[in-house]
Amino acid sequence: MAKTTLSVPEIHCDHCRAAIEGALSPIDGVEGVDVDLEARVVRVEHDDELALGSVVEAIEDQGYDVPGRDAYMRA
């Protein structure tokens, strides 16, 4: 099991939290999602084999930018 923290500077409310949790939770390999509004980060607990690009794309599909996304798209 691995844990990854992604910066998502645009998140600020419970709607943001619900949108991201709803988008990430169904992804195979995602075991847990913690959206920290104060720190503006998303912490994902996941299988080691999970391609993090799928997580980044799911966040972006909800309308949020993920700075440094290129590093995760290779994973």
PDB file as gemmi writes it, atoms N, CA and C in Angstrom:
CRYST1    1.000    1.000    1.000  90.00  90.00  90.00 P 1                      
ATOM      1  N   MET A   1       0.844  -1.170   0.000  1.00  0.00           N  
ATOM      2  CA  MET A   1       0.000   0.000   0.000  1.00  0.00           C  
ATOM      3  C   MET A   1       0.897   1.244   0.000  1.00  0.00           C  
ATOM      4  N   ALA A   2       0.514   2.205  -0.814  1.00  0.00           N  
ATOM      5  CA  ALA A   2       1.272   3.450  -0.914  1.00  0.00           C  
ATOM      6  C   ALA A   2       0.353   4.625  -0.603  1.00  0.00           C  
ATOM      7  N   LYS A   3       0.966   5.741  -0.268  1.00  0.00           N  
ATOM      8  CA  LYS A   3       0.221   6.978  -0.026  1.00  0.00           C  
ATOM      9  C   LYS A   3       0.849   8.080  -0.863  1.00  0.00           C  
ATOM     10  N   THR A   4       0.011   8.834  -1.552  1.00  0.00           N  
ATOM     11  CA  THR A   4       0.473   9.929  -2.388  1.00  0.00           C  
ATOM     12  C   THR A   4      -0.307  11.181  -2.015  1.00  0.00           C  
ATOM     13  N   THR A   5       0.406  12.303  -1.906  1.00  0.00           N  
ATOM     14  CA  THR A   5      -0.231  13.586  -1.623  1.00  0.00           C  
ATOM     15  C   THR A   5      -0.115  14.462  -2.856  1.00  0.00           C  
ATOM     16  N   LEU A   6      -1.253  14.952  -3.317  1.00  0.00           N  
ATOM     17  CA  LEU A   6      -1.307  15.813  -4.502  1.00  0.00           C  
ATOM     18  C   LEU A   6      -1.763  17.206  -4.098  1.00  0.00           C  
ATOM     19  N   SER A   7      -1.066  18.210  -4.573  1.00  0.00           N  
ATOM     20  CA  SER A   7      -1.473  19.586  -4.353  1.00  0.00           C  
ATOM     21  C   SER A   7      -2.623  19.913  -5.305  1.00  0.00           C  
ATOM     22  N   VAL A   8      -3.701  20.461  -4.746  1.00  0.00           N  
ATOM     23  CA  VAL A   8      -4.842  20.899  -5.554  1.00  0.00           C  
ATOM     24  C   VAL A   8      -5.274  22.257  -4.997  1.00  0.00           C  
ATOM     25  N   PRO A   9      -4.581  23.329  -5.413  1.00  0.00           N  
ATOM     26  CA  PRO A   9      -4.757  24.642  -4.792  1.00  0.00           C  
ATOM     27  C   PRO A   9      -6.154  25.248  -4.906  1.00  0.00           C  
ATOM     28  N   GLU A  10      -6.958  24.770  -5.829  1.00  0.00           N  
ATOM     29  CA  GLU A  10      -8.275  25.379  -6.045  1.00  0.00           C  
ATOM     30  C   GLU A  10      -9.361  24.862  -5.103  1.00  0.00           C  
ATOM     31  N   ILE A  11      -9.102  23.801  -4.370  1.00  0.00           N  
ATOM     32  CA  ILE A  11     -10.147  23.256  -3.496  1.00  0.00           C  
ATOM     33  C   ILE A  11     -10.343  24.161  -2.285  1.00  0.00           C  
ATOM     34  N   HIS A  12     -11.632  24.339  -1.890  1.00  0.00           N  
ATOM     35  CA  HIS A  12     -11.883  25.249  -0.780  1.00  0.00           C  
ATOM     36  C   HIS A  12     -13.180  24.982  -0.028  1.00  0.00           C  
ATOM     37  N   CYS A  13     -14.007  24.041  -0.495  1.00  0.00           N  
ATOM     38  CA  CYS A  13     -15.308  23.871   0.155  1.00  0.00           C  
ATOM     39  C   CYS A  13     -15.729  22.396   0.146  1.00  0.00           C  
ATOM     40  N   ASP A  14     -16.860  22.137   0.803  1.00  0.00           N  
ATOM     41  CA  ASP A  14     -17.357  20.765   0.888  1.00  0.00           C  
ATOM     42  C   ASP A  14     -17.774  20.224  -0.477  1.00  0.00           C  
ATOM     43  N   HIS A  15     -18.215  21.092  -1.374  1.00  0.00           N  
ATOM     44  CA  HIS A  15     -18.534  20.635  -2.733  1.00  0.00           C  
ATOM     45  C   HIS A  15     -17.269  20.102  -3.411  1.00  0.00           C  
ATOM     46  N   CYS A  16     -16.153  20.816  -3.245  1.00  0.00           N  
ATOM     47  CA  CYS A  16     -14.875  20.362  -3.811  1.00  0.00           C  
ATOM     48  C   CYS A  16     -14.512  18.991  -3.248  1.00  0.00           C  
ATOM     49  N   ARG A  17     -14.646  18.869  -1.938  1.00  0.00           N  
ATOM     50  CA  ARG A  17     -14.321  17.594  -1.273  1.00  0.00           C  
ATOM     51  C   ARG A  17     -15.179  16.463  -1.840  1.00  0.00           C  
ATOM     52  N   ALA A  18     -16.477  16.687  -1.931  1.00  0.00           N  
ATOM     53  CA  ALA A  18     -17.388  15.650  -2.412  1.00  0.00           C  
ATOM     54  C   ALA A  18     -17.100  15.287  -3.865  1.00  0.00           C  
ATOM     55  N   ALA A  19     -16.807  16.283  -4.693  1.00  0.00           N  
ATOM     56  CA  ALA A  19     -16.529  16.021  -6.108  1.00  0.00           C  
ATOM     57  C   ALA A  19     -15.287  15.154  -6.269  1.00  0.00           C  
ATOM     58  N   ILE A  20     -14.233  15.477  -5.535  1.00  0.00           N  
ATOM     59  CA  ILE A  20     -12.982  14.728  -5.663  1.00  0.00           C  
ATOM     60  C   ILE A  20     -13.116  13.335  -5.055  1.00  0.00           C  
ATOM     61  N   GLU A  21     -13.721  13.242  -3.875  1.00  0.00           N  
ATOM     62  CA  GLU A  21     -13.912  11.924  -3.272  1.00  0.00           C  
ATOM     63  C   GLU A  21     -14.762  11.035  -4.172  1.00  0.00           C  
ATOM     64  N   GLY A  22     -15.813  11.618  -4.755  1.00  0.00           N  
ATOM     65  CA  GLY A  22     -16.686  10.849  -5.637  1.00  0.00           C  
ATOM     66  C   GLY A  22     -16.001  10.392  -6.908  1.00  0.00           C  
ATOM     67  N   ALA A  23     -15.057  11.197  -7.397  1.00  0.00           N  
ATOM     68  CA  ALA A  23     -14.336  10.845  -8.616  1.00  0.00           C  
ATOM     69  C   ALA A  23     -13.247   9.801  -8.370  1.00  0.00           C  
ATOM     70  N   LEU A  24     -12.604   9.858  -7.207  1.00  0.00           N  
ATOM     71  CA  LEU A  24     -11.470   8.967  -6.944  1.00  0.00           C  
ATOM     72  C   LEU A  24     -11.866   7.630  -6.324  1.00  0.00           C  
ATOM     73  N   SER A  25     -12.867   7.623  -5.493  1.00  0.00           N  
ATOM     74  CA  SER A  25     -13.228   6.405  -4.767  1.00  0.00           C  
ATOM     75  C   SER A  25     -13.521   5.211  -5.673  1.00  0.00           C  
ATOM     76  N   PRO A  26     -14.179   5.389  -6.831  1.00  0.00           N  
ATOM     77  CA  PRO A  26     -14.469   4.223  -7.681  1.00  0.00           C  
ATOM     78  C   PRO A  26     -13.273   3.672  -8.465  1.00  0.00           C  
ATOM     79  N   ILE A  27     -12.154   4.370  -8.469  1.00  0.00           N  
ATOM     80  CA  ILE A  27     -10.999   3.921  -9.255  1.00  0.00           C  
ATOM     81  C   ILE A  27     -10.420   2.653  -8.628  1.00  0.00           C  
ATOM     82  N   ASP A  28     -10.275   1.613  -9.444  1.00  0.00           N  
ATOM     83  CA  ASP A  28      -9.664   0.371  -8.960  1.00  0.00           C  
ATOM     84  C   ASP A  28      -8.259   0.666  -8.440  1.00  0.00           C  
ATOM     85  N   GLY A  29      -7.983   0.218  -7.234  1.00  0.00           N  
ATOM     86  CA  GLY A  29      -6.673   0.420  -6.632  1.00  0.00           C  
ATOM     87  C   GLY A  29      -6.644   1.552  -5.617  1.00  0.00           C  
ATOM     88  N   VAL A  30      -7.651   2.415  -5.624  1.00  0.00           N  
ATOM     89  CA  VAL A  30      -7.737   3.488  -4.623  1.00  0.00           C  
ATOM     90  C   VAL A  30      -8.416   2.907  -3.390  1.00  0.00           C  
ATOM     91  N   GLU A  31      -7.713   2.976  -2.268  1.00  0.00           N  
ATOM     92  CA  GLU A  31      -8.225   2.408  -1.025  1.00  0.00           C  
ATOM     93  C   GLU A  31      -8.772   3.472  -0.086  1.00  0.00           C  
ATOM     94  N   GLY A  32      -8.313   4.712  -0.230  1.00  0.00           N  
ATOM     95  CA  GLY A  32      -8.780   5.782   0.634  1.00  0.00           C  
ATOM     96  C   GLY A  32      -8.451   7.141   0.051  1.00  0.00           C  
ATOM     97  N   VAL A  33      -9.317   8.119   0.346  1.00  0.00           N  
ATOM     98  CA  VAL A  33      -9.133   9.480  -0.151  1.00  0.00           C  
ATOM     99  C   VAL A  33      -9.377  10.437   1.005  1.00  0.00           C  
ATOM    100  N   ASP A  34      -8.441  11.361   1.226  1.00  0.00           N  
ATOM    101  CA  ASP A  34      -8.591  12.397   2.239  1.00  0.00           C  
ATOM    102  C   ASP A  34      -8.375  13.741   1.558  1.00  0.00           C  
ATOM    103  N   VAL A  35      -9.421  14.553   1.495  1.00  0.00           N  
ATOM    104  CA  VAL A  35      -9.331  15.886   0.899  1.00  0.00           C  
ATOM    105  C   VAL A  35      -9.167  16.868   2.044  1.00  0.00           C  
ATOM    106  N   ASP A  36      -7.991  17.489   2.140  1.00  0.00           N  
ATOM    107  CA  ASP A  36      -7.674  18.435   3.210  1.00  0.00           C  
ATOM    108  C   ASP A  36      -7.863  19.847   2.660  1.00  0.00           C  
ATOM    109  N   LEU A  37      -9.004  20.461   2.986  1.00  0.00           N  
ATOM    110  CA  LEU A  37      -9.321  21.783   2.446  1.00  0.00           C  
ATOM    111  C   LEU A  37      -8.382  22.869   2.964  1.00  0.00           C  
ATOM    112  N   GLU A  38      -7.987  22.764   4.222  1.00  0.00           N  
ATOM    113  CA  GLU A  38      -7.104  23.778   4.798  1.00  0.00           C  
ATOM    114  C   GLU A  38      -5.733  23.764   4.133  1.00  0.00           C  
ATOM    115  N   ALA A  39      -5.171  22.577   3.938  1.00  0.00           N  
ATOM    116  CA  ALA A  39      -3.851  22.449   3.308  1.00  0.00           C  
ATOM    117  C   ALA A  39      -3.945  22.467   1.783  1.00  0.00           C  
ATOM    118  N   ARG A  40      -5.171  22.294   1.260  1.00  0.00           N  
ATOM    119  CA  ARG A  40      -5.419  22.246  -0.184  1.00  0.00           C  
ATOM    120  C   ARG A  40      -4.632  21.130  -0.867  1.00  0.00           C  
ATOM    121  N   VAL A  41      -4.734  19.962  -0.243  1.00  0.00           N  
ATOM    122  CA  VAL A  41      -4.103  18.764  -0.800  1.00  0.00           C  
ATOM    123  C   VAL A  41      -5.102  17.609  -0.773  1.00  0.00           C  
ATOM    124  N   VAL A  42      -4.831  16.631  -1.626  1.00  0.00           N  
ATOM    125  CA  VAL A  42      -5.595  15.388  -1.648  1.00  0.00           C  
ATOM    126  C   VAL A  42      -4.613  14.267  -1.357  1.00  0.00           C  
ATOM    127  N   ARG A  43      -4.898  13.500  -0.314  1.00  0.00           N  
ATOM    128  CA  ARG A  43      -4.063  12.356   0.043  1.00  0.00           C  
ATOM    129  C   ARG A  43      -4.784  11.092  -0.415  1.00  0.00           C  
ATOM    130  N   VAL A  44      -4.068  10.272  -1.152  1.00  0.00           N  
ATOM    131  CA  VAL A  44      -4.658   9.061  -1.711  1.00  0.00           C  
ATOM    132  C   VAL A  44      -3.880   7.852  -1.204  1.00  0.00           C  
ATOM    133  N   GLU A  45      -4.589   6.918  -0.615  1.00  0.00           N  
ATOM    134  CA  GLU A  45      -4.002   5.640  -0.221  1.00  0.00           C  
ATOM    135  C   GLU A  45      -4.364   4.663  -1.325  1.00  0.00           C  
ATOM    136  N   HIS A  46      -3.351   3.989  -1.870  1.00  0.00           N  
ATOM    137  CA  HIS A  46      -3.599   3.185  -3.068  1.00  0.00           C  
ATOM    138  C   HIS A  46      -2.651   2.005  -3.167  1.00  0.00           C  
ATOM    139  N   ASP A  47      -3.035   1.080  -4.038  1.00  0.00           N  
ATOM    140  CA  ASP A  47      -2.167  -0.055  -4.348  1.00  0.00           C  
ATOM    141  C   ASP A  47      -0.892   0.459  -5.015  1.00  0.00           C  
ATOM    142  N   ASP A  48       0.197  -0.237  -4.797  1.00  0.00           N  
ATOM    143  CA  ASP A  48       1.472   0.158  -5.397  1.00  0.00           C  
ATOM    144  C   ASP A  48       1.419   0.175  -6.918  1.00  0.00           C  
ATOM    145  N   GLU A  49       0.575  -0.654  -7.497  1.00  0.00           N  
ATOM    146  CA  GLU A  49       0.513  -0.785  -8.956  1.00  0.00           C  
ATOM    147  C   GLU A  49      -0.349   0.288  -9.627  1.00  0.00           C  
ATOM    148  N   LEU A  50      -1.079   1.084  -8.853  1.00  0.00           N  
ATOM    149  CA  LEU A  50      -1.983   2.072  -9.436  1.00  0.00           C  
ATOM    150  C   LEU A  50      -1.227   3.101 -10.267  1.00  0.00           C  
ATOM    151  N   ALA A  51      -1.704   3.338 -11.469  1.00  0.00           N  
ATOM    152  CA  ALA A  51      -1.148   4.402 -12.318  1.00  0.00           C  
ATOM    153  C   ALA A  51      -1.721   5.722 -11.818  1.00  0.00           C  
ATOM    154  N   LEU A  52      -0.876   6.557 -11.232  1.00  0.00           N  
ATOM    155  CA  LEU A  52      -1.345   7.811 -10.648  1.00  0.00           C  
ATOM    156  C   LEU A  52      -1.911   8.766 -11.686  1.00  0.00           C  
ATOM    157  N   GLY A  53      -1.578   8.550 -12.941  1.00  0.00           N  
ATOM    158  CA  GLY A  53      -2.153   9.379 -13.988  1.00  0.00           C  
ATOM    159  C   GLY A  53      -3.673   9.299 -13.983  1.00  0.00           C  
ATOM    160  N   SER A  54      -4.225   8.142 -13.650  1.00  0.00           N  
ATOM    161  CA  SER A  54      -5.686   8.007 -13.606  1.00  0.00           C  
ATOM    162  C   SER A  54      -6.291   8.843 -12.481  1.00  0.00           C  
ATOM    163  N   VAL A  55      -5.571   8.983 -11.381  1.00  0.00           N  
ATOM    164  CA  VAL A  55      -6.025   9.805 -10.266  1.00  0.00           C  
ATOM    165  C   VAL A  55      -5.984  11.275 -10.667  1.00  0.00           C  
ATOM    166  N   VAL A  56      -4.885  11.698 -11.269  1.00  0.00           N  
ATOM    167  CA  VAL A  56      -4.747  13.096 -11.709  1.00  0.00           C  
ATOM    168  C   VAL A  56      -5.828  13.431 -12.730  1.00  0.00           C  
ATOM    169  N   GLU A  57      -6.053  12.557 -13.682  1.00  0.00           N  
ATOM    170  CA  GLU A  57      -7.076  12.808 -14.702  1.00  0.00           C  
ATOM    171  C   GLU A  57      -8.466  12.914 -14.085  1.00  0.00           C  
ATOM    172  N   ALA A  58      -8.759  12.088 -13.092  1.00  0.00           N  
ATOM    173  CA  ALA A  58     -10.065  12.143 -12.435  1.00  0.00           C  
ATOM    174  C   ALA A  58     -10.260  13.468 -11.705  1.00  0.00           C  
ATOM    175  N   ILE A  59      -9.198  13.971 -11.072  1.00  0.00           N  
ATOM    176  CA  ILE A  59      -9.280  15.274 -10.402  1.00  0.00           C  
ATOM    177  C   ILE A  59      -9.476  16.376 -11.434  1.00  0.00           C  
ATOM    178  N   GLU A  60      -8.708  16.320 -12.513  1.00  0.00           N  
ATOM    179  CA  GLU A  60      -8.826  17.331 -13.562  1.00  0.00           C  
ATOM    180  C   GLU A  60     -10.188  17.281 -14.243  1.00  0.00           C  
ATOM    181  N   ASP A  61     -10.773  16.102 -14.374  1.00  0.00           N  
ATOM    182  CA  ASP A  61     -12.105  15.972 -14.962  1.00  0.00           C  
ATOM    183  C   ASP A  61     -13.172  16.673 -14.121  1.00  0.00           C  
ATOM    184  N   GLN A  62     -12.871  16.881 -12.852  1.00  0.00           N  
ATOM    185  CA  GLN A  62     -13.785  17.604 -11.976  1.00  0.00           C  
ATOM    186  C   GLN A  62     -13.564  19.121 -12.055  1.00  0.00           C  
ATOM    187  N   GLY A  63     -12.560  19.542 -12.827  1.00  0.00           N  
ATOM    188  CA  GLY A  63     -12.326  20.971 -13.046  1.00  0.00           C  
ATOM    189  C   GLY A  63     -11.215  21.581 -12.223  1.00  0.00           C  
ATOM    190  N   TYR A  64     -10.391  20.752 -11.590  1.00  0.00           N  
ATOM    191  CA  TYR A  64      -9.307  21.255 -10.741  1.00  0.00           C  
ATOM    192  C   TYR A  64      -7.950  20.984 -11.379  1.00  0.00           C  
ATOM    193  N   ASP A  65      -7.039  21.923 -11.233  1.00  0.00           N  
ATOM    194  CA  ASP A  65      -5.675  21.750 -11.722  1.00  0.00           C  
ATOM    195  C   ASP A  65      -4.844  21.008 -10.680  1.00  0.00           C  
ATOM    196  N   VAL A  66      -3.914  20.202 -11.164  1.00  0.00           N  
ATOM    197  CA  VAL A  66      -2.967  19.497 -10.303  1.00  0.00           C  
ATOM    198  C   VAL A  66      -1.571  19.934 -10.739  1.00  0.00           C  
ATOM    199  N   PRO A  67      -0.955  20.893 -10.008  1.00  0.00           N  
ATOM    200  CA  PRO A  67       0.391  21.333 -10.379  1.00  0.00           C  
ATOM    201  C   PRO A  67       1.373  20.156 -10.367  1.00  0.00           C  
ATOM    202  N   GLY A  68       2.270  20.142 -11.319  1.00  0.00           N  
ATOM    203  CA  GLY A  68       3.249  19.068 -11.406  1.00  0.00           C  
ATOM    204  C   GLY A  68       2.672  17.789 -11.974  1.00  0.00           C  
ATOM    205  N   ARG A  69       1.557  17.894 -12.671  1.00  0.00           N  
ATOM    206  CA  ARG A  69       0.834  16.724 -13.182  1.00  0.00           C  
ATOM    207  C   ARG A  69       1.692  15.827 -14.059  1.00  0.00           C  
ATOM    208  N   ASP A  70       2.639  16.400 -14.776  1.00  0.00           N  
ATOM    209  CA  ASP A  70       3.455  15.609 -15.715  1.00  0.00           C  
ATOM    210  C   ASP A  70       4.231  14.510 -14.990  1.00  0.00           C  
ATOM    211  N   ALA A  71       4.657  14.769 -13.776  1.00  0.00           N  
ATOM    212  CA  ALA A  71       5.400  13.747 -13.023  1.00  0.00           C  
ATOM    213  C   ALA A  71       4.523  12.529 -12.737  1.00  0.00           C  
ATOM    214  N   TYR A  72       3.222  12.745 -12.556  1.00  0.00           N  
ATOM    215  CA  TYR A  72       2.311  11.640 -12.248  1.00  0.00           C  
ATOM    216  C   TYR A  72       1.817  10.941 -13.502  1.00  0.00           C  
ATOM    217  N   MET A  73       1.819  11.625 -14.611  1.00  0.00           N  
ATOM    218  CA  MET A  73       1.310  11.041 -15.854  1.00  0.00           C  
ATOM    219  C   MET A  73       2.234   9.926 -16.360  1.00  0.00           C  
ATOM    220  N   ARG A  74       3.489   9.957 -15.963  1.00  0.00           N  
ATOM    221  CA  ARG A  74       4.426   8.888 -16.332  1.00  0.00           C  
ATOM    222  C   ARG A  74       4.246   7.667 -15.446  1.00  0.00           C  
ATOM    223  N   ALA A  75       3.682   7.902 -14.269  1.00  0.00           N  
ATOM    224  CA  ALA A  75       3.554   6.805 -13.291  1.00  0.00           C  
ATOM    225  C   ALA A  75       2.417   5.880 -13.652  1.00  0.00           C  
TER     226      ALA A  75                                                      
END                                                                             
